[in-house]
Amino acid sequence: MLEMRTRCKKCDKAFTDESNDTMICSHECTFCQNCVENVLNAICPNCGGEFQQRPTRKK
């Protein structure tokens, strides 16, 4: 099951399960969309992978 991490690993922005601006790589490194697009140039600094929007999980 996908681990729903609660904070951006770069800027520490908080996420909820319903957040739609959360991005993950294939290793589930989790960043906010702003950091991915404007700081990381869409490349994960931990594994070199690309990002996709994390699915939401409704309660």
N, C-alpha and C positions, 0 to 999 in steps of 0.2 A: 504494500500500500504506500502511496505517495506521502512523504512526511511534509506536513504543512508548517513550514518554519514561519516564525512570527515576526522576524525583523530582517531588514536589508543588511547584507554583510558589509556594505560599503558605508552607508550614511546612517544606519540604525533606524530607518523609518519603520514604524509598526505596521503590520499587516493583520487582517482578519481572514477567516476562511473564505469570505465573500469578496475580498479585494480583487479588483480586475486590472491592477497595474503591477502585478507581481510577475517577475520573469524567473525562469529556472533553466539550468542546463541539464544535460543527461545524467549528471551526478547529483542533481537536486541542489546545486549551489543556488542560492536565492538572493535576488537583488530587485530593487524597484526599477520600474521602467525608465525613470529619469536617469539613474546611474548607468543603466545598460546603454542607453542611447547617447548620453552626453559625456560620460566619463570613461566607460569601458570600451567604447567603440564596438559594442555587440559581441565581444569575445570574453569568455570567462577567464578571469585572471588566475583561477585555481587550477583549471584543467584544460584551458584552451578551446573549449567547446562553444557552440553557438547557443543562443537563448531562444526559448519559446515562452509564450504566455502560459502561466500556471493556471490550470483549471480551477474553478471555484468549487467550493463544497458548501452546499446549503445545509443549514442546521435543521 
